[in-house]
């Protein structure tokens, strides 16, 4: 037993010495007799603990340099295109993260010189970019800023950087994208993510930055909902105030009014009511109600009903923007409306929409079907549902569903024999056309 322990100890020491000597041999410049990297050599006065420390450091440096040289070799040689030819990507990634910006840039430049480019090269390139991003995102962005090849990756880097340092992202964008030459659509999207985060972490700094933006970029920022995470009506009023003379009214309507309605629909409505242009007012009110319906569907729907009546266009808006996961709540709300053709149409389309979105089952469908007062429309709804499922999920799925619906057998047989060439229709369409025609005749 003691002999075994002794042998194991000797093997351990020999292994360490072998690794150390190998490191020296790998990196010894034979032509000049000097090592490529600094190597500390233990002497007779070095104690055992220090010897182990020196060996560990030298080994680490050797691995680091070996990885750097190996990656460069992979990039320039077709023979290194197989994973079996070099260390695992995981090991290379660890060593890439220890390299300097100059080394990472050197590796990226090597790709430009390489005649070969396969899947392995692509993986290595991504690892180098990620290591550089982790070290210094600003430096990496400056390197790839004007390259079409890295357009998508640039957006990803900016998005990740925005989560950590949104203010620095805004400063970088301002310094590296002159207003005269920048792609406003893209930069507006990048900057909006940074603003969205900055408003979360430091609202006053975000407002200070926003007030500095020039008209074109400010308009894009509003369009990209840079202010969609503001939490008070006063904040939205500040945005509107600082946008005066810079952002056109359309950008305020599409970028500010909707998010504002989520926070304070009443105040957003008051602002819309003060608009003088009827076209702008109509568009802005649509933004308010759409946004409000997603947050407080019952309150928003009742307000629309009270102010616009139960027209087909009003009910269609309510059905469209009511949260999709709450089809039961929507159907219950519609069934309480006074009986009318538009109410029946609203029920029919909501039932079909529920089938399309796969958030209504046969039980809820049967319950809603009983609320449609017109027998003719009731059969139209079931027929259209059958056609829609056939078109999208196949005849078997449609047949299975119709067999669960509570209708008389003769009607069921008639529906199941509908030709597959027949197309489904939405009931609102006919009512909306009728309303449009009536509106034209009244003028």
C-alpha positions as a printed NumPy array, in Angstrom:
array([[  0.   ,   0.   ,   0.   ],
       [  2.828,   2.397,   0.933],
       [  4.664,   1.43 ,  -2.247],
       [  1.573,   2.375,  -4.315],
       [  1.337,   5.808,  -2.676],
       [  5.03 ,   6.41 ,  -3.319],
       [  4.668,   5.505,  -7.002],
       [  1.621,   7.797,  -7.352],
       [  3.571,  10.664,  -5.752],
       [  6.503,  10.202,  -8.094],
       [  4.178,  10.117, -11.12 ],
       [  2.481,  13.359,  -9.984],
       [  5.835,  15.189,  -9.722],
       [  6.973,  13.828, -13.095],
       [  3.673,  14.946, -14.686],
       [  4.11 ,  18.522, -13.433],
       [  7.712,  18.591, -14.662],
       [  6.675,  17.188, -18.045],
       [  3.973,  19.869, -18.516],
       [  6.417,  22.585, -17.482],
       [  9.174,  21.354, -19.844],
       [  6.626,  20.977, -22.682],
       [  5.518,  24.577, -22.178],
       [  9.139,  25.704, -22.427],
       [  9.722,  23.659, -25.566],
       [  6.56 ,  24.865, -27.294],
       [  7.393,  28.507, -26.834],
       [ 11.165,  28.493, -27.164],
       [ 12.253,  30.512, -30.182],
       [ 14.877,  28.121, -31.567],
       [ 16.321,  30.667, -33.978],
       [ 17.234,  33.183, -31.291],
       [ 17.217,  30.999, -28.223],
       [ 14.654,  33.202, -26.45 ],
       [ 11.13 ,  32.311, -25.407],
       [  8.212,  34.026, -27.143],
       [  6.574,  34.739, -23.762],
       [  8.256,  35.643, -20.478],
       [  9.09 ,  32.482, -18.49 ],
       [ 10.229,  32.521, -14.882],
       [ 12.733,  29.76 , -14.086],
       [ 12.98 ,  28.355, -10.517],
       [ 16.506,  28.28 ,  -9.064],
       [ 18.086,  26.269,  -6.252],
       [ 17.008,  28.905,  -3.688],
       [ 13.332,  28.692,  -4.641],
       [ 11.228,  26.826,  -2.089],
       [  8.768,  24.123,  -3.147],
       [  5.64 ,  26.302,  -2.736],
       [  7.109,  29.051,  -4.952],
       [  8.251,  26.484,  -7.513],
       [  4.687,  25.193,  -7.812],
       [  3.385,  28.769,  -8.148],
       [  5.925,  29.6  , -10.901],
       [  5.099,  26.394, -12.765],
       [  1.357,  27.213, -12.527],
       [  1.844,  30.762, -13.881],
       [  4.074,  29.574, -16.719],
       [  1.598,  26.864, -17.593],
       [ -1.261,  29.396, -17.675],
       [  0.74 ,  31.787, -19.873],
       [  1.721,  28.945, -22.188],
       [ -1.869,  27.787, -22.6  ],
       [ -3.004,  31.382, -23.207],
       [ -0.377,  31.997, -25.891],
       [ -0.89 ,  28.564, -27.387],
       [ -4.613,  29.258, -27.722],
       [ -3.932,  32.613, -29.422],
       [ -1.508,  31.04 , -31.92 ],
       [ -3.771,  28.055, -32.44 ],
       [ -6.799,  30.213, -33.285],
       [ -4.694,  32.168, -35.775],
       [ -3.575,  28.921, -37.35 ],
       [ -7.165,  27.678, -37.58 ],
       [ -8.171,  30.834, -39.414],
       [ -5.446,  30.595, -42.024],
       [ -5.418,  26.855, -42.68 ],
       [ -8.017,  24.693, -44.341],
       [ -6.591,  21.681, -42.5  ],
       [ -7.876,  23.123, -39.221],
       [-11.488,  23.157, -40.398],
       [-12.394,  20.136, -38.285],
       [-13.102,  20.253, -34.536],
       [-10.934,  17.166, -34.155],
       [ -7.851,  19.135, -35.195],
       [ -7.727,  21.536, -32.275],
       [ -8.723,  22.083, -28.651],
       [-12.444,  22.153, -27.853],
       [-14.258,  25.404, -28.539],
       [-15.12 ,  25.618, -24.842],
       [-11.399,  25.683, -23.932],
       [-10.644,  28.238, -26.627],
       [-13.528,  30.42 , -25.413],
       [-12.094,  30.471, -21.866],
       [ -8.743,  31.605, -23.198],
       [-10.249,  34.171, -25.569],
       [-11.834,  35.847, -22.551],
       [ -8.353,  36.358, -21.07 ],
       [ -6.944,  38.071, -24.164],
       [ -6.429,  41.799, -24.637],
       [ -8.296,  44.005, -27.126],
       [ -5.218,  44.093, -29.374],
       [ -5.038,  40.299, -29.453],
       [ -8.755,  39.964, -30.218],
       [ -8.481,  42.601, -32.947],
       [ -5.479,  40.748, -34.378],
       [ -7.563,  37.571, -34.514],
       [-10.476,  39.363, -36.221],
       [ -8.078,  40.881, -38.778],
       [ -6.821,  37.377, -39.512],
       [-10.23 ,  36.491, -40.895],
       [ -9.763,  39.113, -43.595],
       [ -6.499,  37.394, -44.632],
       [ -7.899,  33.852, -44.542],
       [ -8.822,  32.081, -47.781],
       [-10.939,  29.519, -45.958],
       [-14.186,  30.003, -44.103],
       [-16.292,  27.076, -42.88 ],
       [-18.633,  26.415, -39.933],
       [-15.71 ,  26.082, -37.536],
       [-14.367,  29.473, -38.584],
       [-17.83 ,  31.008, -38.075],
       [-18.052,  29.587, -34.567],
       [-14.612,  30.925, -33.716],
       [-15.478,  34.323, -35.132],
       [-18.58 ,  34.504, -32.929],
       [-16.568,  33.487, -29.867],
       [-14.003,  36.232, -30.547],
       [-16.734,  38.838, -30.966],
       [-18.425,  37.772, -27.725],
       [-15.126,  37.835, -25.822],
       [-14.415,  41.329, -27.153],
       [-17.93 ,  42.492, -26.255],
       [-17.477,  41.243, -22.695],
       [-14.171,  43.118, -22.427],
       [-15.196,  46.415, -24.03 ],
       [-18.467,  46.759, -25.997],
       [-17.651,  50.331, -27.098],
       [-14.342,  49.241, -28.632],
       [-15.995,  46.32 , -30.444],
       [-18.804,  48.524, -31.782],
       [-16.279,  51.007, -33.135],
       [-14.586,  48.12 , -34.962],
       [-17.803,  46.756, -36.557],
       [-19.798,  50.002, -36.8  ],
       [-19.73 ,  50.487, -40.573],
       [-19.707,  46.826, -41.579],
       [-22.804,  45.419, -43.288],
       [-21.684,  41.921, -42.282],
       [-22.087,  42.748, -38.576],
       [-25.325,  44.748, -38.867],
       [-27.442,  42.232, -36.911],
       [-24.723,  41.531, -34.369],
       [-24.304,  45.267, -33.777],
       [-27.968,  45.49 , -32.747],
       [-27.539,  42.565, -30.362],
       [-24.459,  44.136, -28.752],
       [-26.248,  47.47 , -28.303],
       [-29.302,  45.745, -26.793],
       [-27.181,  43.829, -24.256],
       [-25.105,  46.904, -23.448],
       [-28.288,  48.968, -22.999],
       [-29.394,  46.618, -20.227],
       [-26.205,  47.373, -18.264],
       [-25.154,  50.908, -19.242],
       [-27.914,  52.705, -21.202],
       [-26.385,  56.156, -20.776],
       [-23.068,  55.031, -22.283],
       [-24.951,  53.531, -25.223],
       [-26.653,  56.867, -25.936],
       [-23.327,  58.676, -25.706],
       [-21.688,  56.174, -28.046],
       [-24.516,  56.458, -30.592],
       [-24.315,  60.241, -30.524],
       [-20.537,  60.267, -31.003],
       [-20.342,  57.573, -33.665],
       [-23.428,  58.273, -35.787],
       [-23.474,  61.859, -37.114],
       [-27.037,  63.08 , -37.596],
       [-26.377,  63.913, -41.257],
       [-25.299,  60.414, -42.283],
       [-26.924,  58.006, -39.842],
       [-29.612,  55.515, -40.719],
       [-32.317,  57.153, -38.609],
       [-34.601,  54.137, -38.633],
       [-31.927,  51.798, -37.279],
       [-30.324,  54.221, -34.832],
       [-33.752,  55.241, -33.568],
       [-34.411,  51.586, -32.776],
       [-31.062,  51.136, -31.012],
       [-31.425,  54.347, -29.002],
       [-35.034,  53.618, -28.031],
       [-33.926,  50.452, -26.199],
       [-31.33 ,  52.445, -24.282],
       [-33.871,  55.164, -23.438],
       [-36.428,  52.618, -22.323],
       [-33.91 ,  51.198, -19.836],
       [-32.602,  54.62 , -18.761],
       [-36.124,  55.813, -17.948],
       [-36.367,  52.81 , -15.637],
       [-33.114,  53.41 , -13.765],
       [-32.697,  57.219, -13.887],
       [-35.672,  59.152, -15.213],
       [-34.134,  62.625, -14.878],
       [-31.009,  61.673, -16.814],
       [-33.244,  60.18 , -19.501],
       [-35.22 ,  63.429, -19.829],
       [-31.975,  65.425, -19.926],
       [-30.707,  63.248, -22.784],
       [-34.037,  63.357, -24.633],
       [-34.102,  67.15 , -24.575],
       [-30.739,  67.182, -26.428],
       [-31.904,  65.084, -29.363],
       [-32.418,  66.711, -32.736],
       [-35.84 ,  66.715, -34.37 ],
       [-35.357,  63.774, -36.752],
       [-33.953,  61.408, -34.164],
       [-36.463,  62.5  , -31.513],
       [-39.302,  61.652, -33.905],
       [-37.853,  58.189, -34.495],
       [-37.428,  57.645, -30.757],
       [-41.101,  58.405, -30.145],
       [-42.117,  56.116, -33.002],
       [-40.066,  53.294, -31.468],
       [-41.792,  53.801, -28.106],
       [-38.701,  55.013, -26.26 ],
       [-41.062,  56.413, -23.6  ],
       [-43.357,  53.394, -23.292],
       [-42.237,  52.597, -19.732],
       [-43.054,  55.968, -18.194],
       [-45.236,  55.516, -15.151],
       [-47.117,  58.799, -14.661],
       [-49.301,  61.142, -16.668],
       [-47.001,  64.049, -15.757],
       [-44.074,  62.26 , -17.398],
       [-45.981,  61.909, -20.672],
       [-46.903,  65.58 , -20.538],
       [-43.187,  66.404, -20.175],
       [-42.434,  64.372, -23.293],
       [-45.113,  66.208, -25.266],
       [-43.816,  69.568, -24.02 ],
       [-40.174,  68.93 , -24.965],
       [-41.305,  67.572, -28.357],
       [-43.012,  70.832, -29.354],
       [-41.474,  72.256, -32.5  ],
       [-39.423,  69.086, -33.022],
       [-41.646,  66.022, -33.502],
       [-44.648,  66.135, -35.859],
       [-48.055,  65.454, -34.313],
       [-48.306,  62.062, -36.041],
       [-45.25 ,  60.817, -34.119],
       [-46.768,  61.916, -30.808],
       [-50.01 ,  60.154, -31.671],
       [-48.372,  56.857, -32.63 ],
       [-45.557,  56.894, -30.068],
       [-46.868,  58.635, -26.949],
       [-50.665,  58.54 , -26.744],
       [-50.951,  54.731, -26.655],
       [-48.496,  54.193, -23.765],
       [-50.034,  57.207, -21.989],
       [-53.491,  55.584, -22.146],
       [-52.159,  52.559, -20.255],
       [-51.188,  54.826, -17.356],
       [-54.044,  57.357, -17.415],
       [-56.678,  56.856, -20.139],
       [-58.789,  59.775, -18.898],
       [-55.949,  62.306, -19.234],
       [-54.891,  60.881, -22.589],
       [-58.485,  61.257, -23.8  ],
       [-58.579,  64.868, -22.562],
       [-55.434,  65.643, -24.588],
       [-56.944,  64.019, -27.687],
       [-60.194,  65.94 , -27.253],
       [-58.25 ,  69.212, -27.484],
       [-56.857,  68.382, -30.926],
       [-58.389,  70.58 , -33.604],
       [-57.842,  68.391, -36.657],
       [-60.6  ,  65.77 , -36.867],
       [-58.45 ,  63.278, -38.744],
       [-55.704,  63.465, -36.101],
       [-58.291,  63.265, -33.348],
       [-59.851,  60.102, -34.789],
       [-56.437,  58.407, -35.167],
       [-55.345,  59.432, -31.682],
       [-58.575,  58.163, -30.112],
       [-58.066,  54.814, -31.832],
       [-54.611,  54.63 , -30.251],
       [-56.073,  55.423, -26.833],
       [-58.887,  52.867, -26.983],
       [-56.675,  50.11 , -28.444],
       [-54.13 ,  50.554, -25.673],
       [-56.757,  50.92 , -22.939],
       [-58.598,  47.773, -24.049],
       [-55.428,  45.725, -23.556],
       [-55.079,  46.964, -19.968],
       [-58.663,  47.404, -18.715],
       [-60.914,  45.794, -21.332],
       [-64.2  ,  46.095, -19.442],
       [-63.791,  49.805, -18.601],
       [-62.527,  50.649, -22.074],
       [-65.333,  48.722, -23.799],
       [-67.999,  50.446, -21.69 ],
       [-66.476,  53.867, -22.484],
       [-66.474,  53.088, -26.223],
       [-70.078,  51.902, -26.037],
       [-71.142,  55.033, -24.161],
       [-69.336,  57.46 , -26.489],
       [-69.512,  55.725, -29.875],
       [-72.486,  53.394, -29.573],
       [-72.643,  49.709, -30.535],
       [-71.781,  50.19 , -34.195],
       [-70.041,  47.364, -36.063],
       [-66.782,  49.346, -36.152],
       [-66.904,  49.928, -32.367],
       [-67.618,  46.278, -31.585],
       [-64.96 ,  45.137, -34.021],
       [-62.349,  47.332, -32.278],
       [-63.397,  45.942, -28.882],
       [-63.239,  42.34 , -30.139],
       [-59.869,  42.897, -31.796],
       [-58.042,  44.523, -28.87 ],
       [-59.687,  42.768, -25.939],
       [-56.96 ,  40.482, -24.479],
       [-56.902,  37.268, -26.522],
       [-56.562,  35.083, -23.42 ],
       [-59.868,  36.392, -22.06 ],
       [-62.323,  35.328, -24.757],
       [-64.765,  34.216, -22.058],
       [-64.85 ,  37.725, -20.586],
       [-65.387,  39.232, -24.038],
       [-68.215,  36.845, -24.897],
       [-69.902,  37.535, -21.539],
       [-69.626,  41.286, -22.194],
       [-71.125,  40.984, -25.689],
       [-74.023,  38.796, -24.552],
       [-75.166,  41.543, -22.156],
       [-75.614,  44.035, -25.011],
       [-79.13 ,  44.786, -26.293],
       [-80.159,  42.363, -29.02 ],
       [-79.198,  43.551, -32.502],
       [-77.717,  42.299, -35.758],
       [-74.34 ,  43.848, -34.895],
       [-74.361,  42.086, -31.51 ],
       [-74.963,  38.766, -33.27 ],
       [-72.187,  39.528, -35.72 ],
       [-69.864,  40.424, -32.832],
       [-70.614,  37.088, -31.148],
       [-70.054,  35.176, -34.373],
       [-66.751,  36.817, -35.211],
       [-65.497,  36.547, -31.624],
       [-66.289,  32.835, -31.602],
       [-64.461,  32.339, -34.881],
       [-61.533,  34.46 , -33.698],
       [-61.363,  32.319, -30.563],
       [-61.134,  29.209, -32.731],
       [-58.463,  30.847, -34.899],
       [-56.401,  31.808, -31.841],
       [-57.073,  28.43 , -30.194],
       [-58.303,  30.001, -26.95 ],
       [-61.94 ,  28.902, -27.004],
       [-63.159,  25.315, -26.513],
       [-66.361,  23.568, -27.616],
       [-68.023,  24.16 , -24.218],
       [-67.557,  27.955, -24.357],
       [-68.473,  27.903, -28.053],
       [-71.775,  26.126, -27.311],
       [-72.564,  28.566, -24.508],
       [-71.994,  31.573, -26.798],
       [-73.915,  29.983, -29.664],
       [-77.074,  29.909, -27.535],
       [-76.847,  33.704, -27.143],
       [-77.182,  34.372, -30.899],
       [-80.847,  35.197, -31.419],
       [-80.92 ,  34.718, -35.192],
       [-81.131,  31.046, -36.19 ],
       [-79.898,  31.896, -39.67 ],
       [-76.803,  33.682, -38.322],
       [-76.27 ,  30.879, -35.81 ],
       [-75.925,  28.355, -38.664],
       [-73.753,  30.782, -40.606],
       [-71.389,  30.975, -37.618],
       [-71.11 ,  27.197, -37.282],
       [-70.701,  26.774, -41.05 ],
       [-67.958,  29.38 , -41.198],
       [-66.235,  27.827, -38.217],
       [-66.249,  24.459, -39.959],
       [-64.849,  25.98 , -43.163],
       [-62.156,  27.91 , -41.292],
       [-60.951,  24.823, -39.368],
       [-60.979,  22.783, -42.606],
       [-58.865,  25.424, -44.338],
       [-56.318,  25.621, -41.546],
       [-56.301,  22.315, -39.626],
       [-57.839,  19.864, -42.083],
       [-61.236,  18.257, -42.578],
       [-60.849,  15.696, -39.782],
       [-60.221,  18.392, -37.145],
       [-63.209,  20.362, -38.472],
       [-65.459,  17.298, -38.36 ],
       [-64.364,  16.423, -34.82 ],
       [-65.157,  19.95 , -33.649],
       [-68.589,  20.149, -35.322],
       [-69.568,  16.804, -33.767],
       [-69.165,  18.464, -30.335],
       [-71.446,  21.432, -31.207],
       [-75.031,  21.412, -29.964],
       [-77.086,  21.656, -33.169],
       [-79.756,  19.421, -34.715],
       [-78.558,  16.466, -36.768],
       [-79.923,  17.712, -40.105],
       [-77.985,  20.985, -39.706],
       [-74.884,  19.038, -38.702],
       [-75.166,  16.808, -41.777],
       [-75.625,  19.848, -44.018],
       [-72.519,  21.554, -42.557],
       [-70.349,  18.435, -42.823],
       [-71.199,  18.25 , -46.555],
       [-70.1  ,  21.804, -47.343],
       [-67.735,  21.677, -50.374],
       [-64.075,  22.258, -49.497],
       [-63.89 ,  24.878, -52.24 ],
       [-66.125,  27.22 , -50.19 ],
       [-64.24 ,  29.992, -48.348],
       [-64.908,  31.302, -44.83 ],
       [-66.01 ,  34.912, -44.288],
       [-66.01 ,  37.35 , -41.373],
       [-69.413,  38.746, -40.402],
       [-68.144,  42.2  , -39.535],
       [-67.172,  42.791, -43.154],
       [-70.727,  43.096, -44.416],
       [-71.778,  45.333, -41.502],
       [-68.772,  47.599, -41.886],
       [-69.5  ,  48.032, -45.589],
       [-73.11 ,  48.823, -44.744],
       [-72.057,  51.46 , -42.181],
       [-69.619,  53.008, -44.665],
       [-72.328,  53.229, -47.338],
       [-74.793,  54.774, -44.867],
       [-72.157,  57.315, -43.822],
       [-71.561,  58.298, -47.464],
       [-75.33 ,  58.64 , -48.189],
       [-75.834,  60.876, -45.127],
       [-73.226,  63.283, -46.511]])
